Amino acid sequence: MRVAAVYDVHGNLPALDAVLREIEQESVDLILVGGDIVWGPFPRETLDILLGLDRARFIRGNADREVATRLDTTADGLEDDITAAINIWAADQLTEEDSEWLSGLETTFAAEVDDLGEVLFCHGSPRSDEEVITLLSPPERLRDALRVRQHTIVCGHTHMQFQRNLGNHYVVNAGSVGMPYEGRPGAYWALLGPRVDLRRTDYNVDAAVDAMERTTCPHVQEVFIDTILHPPSAADVARQFEAIALDKTY
Ligand SMILES: [Mn+2]
């Protein structure tokens, strides 16, 4: 099987459209949507496009869970007003049914991929939709997290592409379609089978910015527009995530 891994779209419809057009040129058997679908400026349209695909399978990201449960700052563990405002706004764009569907998604998915064998797809790590795996993660921190039978694990969540050995596993980060931390604009995803092919698709970022400005999404400028125009570098973000991960348990 040949799988397109489409992660962390974050409601960036123009970026998703460009990636899906490119996927049409490849003969893929499955589009694996790796979570963090709706937390972004076009939740409704993004979900509709993805639900209309045949051959798509979905796993849930932390942001989908937070939108679906309308997580705000009155809940434990969320202190960030901006995230909360976007959670509530995105939830308001969806139906009750959509939220139930998002909440009920599985958190991992396994598929037999050409030449790679059985590959495990997850959002953060196999055991948590929030655990970070980055370019810089030390293998010891992830020893327990990666205790699964599959050799190859595909993740996302940290919005940076890589492929690296971690302990006895080969870990691929598919990158982010809608909100990459790659130092360079574009829509990032991965094609698996027979090789691991980390892909970057160009799209019209200026047109996407114009469309985002016309939404009522709160904090759209600082959270989404600034990020897609001027993505931070993977190395800088990896250092920040690794510092935070030192104090967390999953
Ligand atoms: Mn995430």
Residues whose N, C-alpha, C, O or C-beta is under 5 A from the ligand:
A	BS01	MN	D36 G61 N62 A63 D129 H157
